[in-house]
Amino acid sequence: MGRKFRNKVKKYLENHLVLYSFYRVITNRKDTEYLETASQKYKPNSYRLLRDDIGFDNDRSVYFISYEWEDNGFFAIMRKCLSGCVIADSLGMQPYVNIENSLYNVPGGYNGTNNVFEYYFRPLINADAGKVLATENCFAATYDHIIRLNRSFGLANDTDTYSEYVLSDDYLRRLAASYRKYFVLKEDIEKSVRSGISDILGDCRTLGVHYRGTDFAKGLDGHPVGSTVEQYFEIIDEAISSGFTKIFLATDDEGALKAFREKYPDMIICYSDAVRSDGEEGVHHETRDRKDDQYYLGFEVLRDMCTLSECDGLIAGLSQVSIFARIRKMSEGKEFSYINIIDNGIKACS
């Protein structure tokens, strides 16, 4: 049965709730955790993700996840939030993610909230930040907690610093478990992302490629040393000889997109409506005359990440987008048939 036919069947089922429920149970029949959840044999912390009236669990403290976001990119922000969810679990607390004053906040809010996390993901607690902070059992997340978390996986050095780009398989698995538990896409976002993936990937054996360009070319302190398109081409040429028929390219760099299209004119597929930059300025730093631009910037990179995770293979540099694609793939119990992460090292802070 081809992917295109399967996608058509799935789209039909998604519009018929009872049939889709049977489909989900059948396809997840070997997943005990899913069946327990579907049959309402809930643990309290998973039950709240499926309710519309998620409230405080009075027997548990709240771990309030919010930082100074500064000029962080979308998945740099989400990575800190995901780490916070891991920490909350380890402390037996309820996580609450609050993203305000970031480059992705729409002035005045979006769809009734100014919390970027809740633009795309289901609320972890149905309450605004003020109400959460007012509870006496609310504890604030700190960067020191993230350092301690990384140290517990052997990823922090003796000076109590860490790199967000250095990972271990054990740490990825732990992040994947929390992603599955807490990063649940809102229904409309899930539907839109799934539709985009179905349309763009079709029935092809696809190699996902993430190229992080723009401001990476500046050699930012503490960030990965950038890769050249020529470095990618060499690896891609080797990978496609194993039977990939299409290349899904996720990139923020218009110049890179042009170069990839010239090199692989019959193989490159990408989202045509995504904003890209034609210089050394990240797209999240640029100003555009587009209504709710900040929201769409977040949605576009989220859609890219999800699409990369649905590809059969992955080639990428060290980036938060590719890290999340690996986490999402792992959270669904799947693996890439081919993976090559280009590591040119981390630029030391000057």
Residue pairs with C-beta under 8 A, 6 or more apart in sequence:
2 203
3 201
3 202
3 203
3 204
4 202
4 203
5 203
7 198
7 202
10 23
10 198
11 195
11 198
13 19
13 20
13 23
14 20
14 191
14 194
24 38
25 35
25 38
28 34
28 35
28 38
29 35
31 333
36 42
37 46
37 50
42 50
44 57
45 57
45 89
45 94
45 181
46 181
48 54
48 55
48 57
48 124
48 125
49 122
49 124
49 181
49 182
49 184
52 126
53 126
54 123
54 124
54 125
54 126
55 125
55 126
55 127
56 62
56 94
56 125
56 127
56 135
57 94
60 92
60 93
60 94
60 137
61 91
61 92
61 93
61 94
61 137
61 138
61 139
62 93
62 94
62 95
62 96
62 125
62 132
62 135
62 137
62 138
62 139
63 84
63 87
63 88
63 91
63 93
63 94
63 95
63 96
63 139
63 141
64 96
64 98
64 129
64 132
64 133
64 138
64 139
64 140
64 141
65 80
65 81
65 84
65 85
65 88
65 95
65 96
65 97
65 98
65 141
66 97
66 98
66 99
66 100
66 129
66 140
66 141
67 80
67 141
67 143
69 77
69 99
69 101
69 102
69 103
71 103
71 284
71 285
72 80
72 102
72 103
73 282
73 284
73 301
73 320
74 104
74 284
74 297
74 298
74 301
74 302
74 320
75 301
75 305
75 319
75 320
75 321
75 323
75 324
76 164
76 320
77 99
77 102
77 104
77 116
78 117
78 183
78 320
78 324
79 164
79 320
79 323
79 324
80 146
81 97
81 99
81 117
82 175
82 178
82 179
82 182
82 183
82 327
83 146
83 149
83 175
84 95
84 97
84 141
84 145
84 146
85 95
85 97
85 178
85 181
85 182
85 183
86 149
86 174
86 175
86 178
87 141
87 145
87 146
87 149
88 94
88 95
89 95
89 178
89 181
90 149
91 139
93 139
94 124
94 125
95 124
95 182
96 124
96 125
96 127
96 129
96 132
97 115
97 117
97 121
97 124
98 115
98 117
98 129
98 132
99 105
99 115
99 116
99 117
100 114
100 115
100 116
100 129
102 116
103 284
103 285
103 294
103 297
104 116
104 119
104 284
104 294
104 295
104 297
104 298
105 114
105 116
105 294
106 114
106 119
106 292
106 293
106 294
106 295
108 114
110 119
110 292
110 294
110 295
111 119
113 119
115 129
116 298
118 186
119 295
119 298
119 299
120 185
120 186
120 189
120 298
120 299
120 302
121 182
121 183
121 184
121 185
121 186
121 189
122 184
122 185
122 186
124 182
125 132
132 138
144 160
146 162
147 156
147 160
147 161
147 162
148 156
150 156
150 162
150 171
151 160
151 162
153 168
153 170
153 171
153 174
154 168
155 162
155 163
155 166
155 167
155 168
155 171
156 162
163 222
163 346
164 320
165 223
165 224
165 318
165 319
165 320
165 323
165 346
166 346
167 323
172 323
172 326
172 327
172 330
173 330
175 327
176 327
176 328
176 330
176 331
177 331
179 324
179 327
179 328
179 331
180 331
180 332
185 193
189 299
189 302
192 299
192 303
193 302
193 303
193 306
193 307
196 271
196 303
196 307
197 303
197 306
197 307
197 310
200 248
200 269
200 270
200 271
200 307
201 246
201 248
201 269
201 307
201 310
201 311
202 246
204 245
204 246
205 243
205 244
205 245
205 246
205 312
206 244
206 245
206 246
206 247
206 248
206 269
206 311
206 312
206 313
207 236
207 239
207 240
207 244
207 246
207 247
207 248
207 311
207 312
207 313
207 314
207 315
207 338
208 247
208 248
208 250
208 307
208 308
208 309
208 310
208 311
208 312
208 313
208 314
208 315
208 316
208 325
209 232
209 236
209 247
209 248
209 249
209 250
209 260
209 314
209 315
209 316
210 250
210 251
210 304
210 308
210 314
210 315
210 316
210 317
210 319
210 321
210 322
210 325
211 227
211 229
211 232
211 249
211 250
211 251
211 253
211 256
211 260
211 316
211 317
212 224
212 226
212 251
212 252
212 253
212 316
212 317
212 319
212 321
213 226
213 251
213 252
213 253
213 255
213 256
213 277
214 252
214 253
214 277
214 279
214 280
214 281
214 282
214 283
215 280
215 281
215 282
215 285
216 223
216 224
216 226
217 226
217 280
218 280
219 225
219 226
219 347
220 347
221 347
221 348
221 349
221 350
222 346
222 347
222 349
223 346
223 347
224 317
224 318
224 319
224 343
224 344
224 345
224 346
224 347
225 344
225 345
225 346
225 347
226 317
226 344
227 317
227 342
227 344
229 256
229 259
229 260
229 263
231 342
232 260
232 315
232 342
233 263
235 315
235 340
235 342
236 247
236 264
236 315
239 313
239 315
239 338
239 340
240 247
240 267
242 338
244 312
244 313
244 338
245 267
246 267
246 268
246 269
247 260
247 264
247 267
247 268
247 269
248 269
248 270
248 307
248 308
248 311
249 257
249 260
249 268
249 269
249 270
250 270
250 304
250 305
250 307
250 308
250 321
251 257
251 260
251 270
251 276
252 276
252 277
252 282
252 283
252 301
253 276
253 277
253 278
254 276
254 277
254 278
255 278
257 268
257 270
257 276
260 268
261 268
271 300
271 303
271 304
271 307
273 300
274 300
274 303
274 304
275 283
275 288
275 290
275 296
275 297
275 300
276 283
277 283
277 286
283 297
284 297
290 296
301 321
304 321
305 321
305 324
305 325
305 328
306 325
306 328
308 314
308 316
308 321
308 322
308 325
309 324
309 325
309 326
309 328
309 329
309 332
311 336
312 336
312 337
312 338
313 336
313 337
313 338
313 339
314 322
314 325
314 326
314 336
314 338
314 339
314 340
314 341
315 339
315 340
315 342
316 322
316 325
316 341
316 342
317 341
317 342
317 343
317 344
318 341
318 342
318 343
318 344
318 346
322 341
326 336
326 339
329 335
329 336
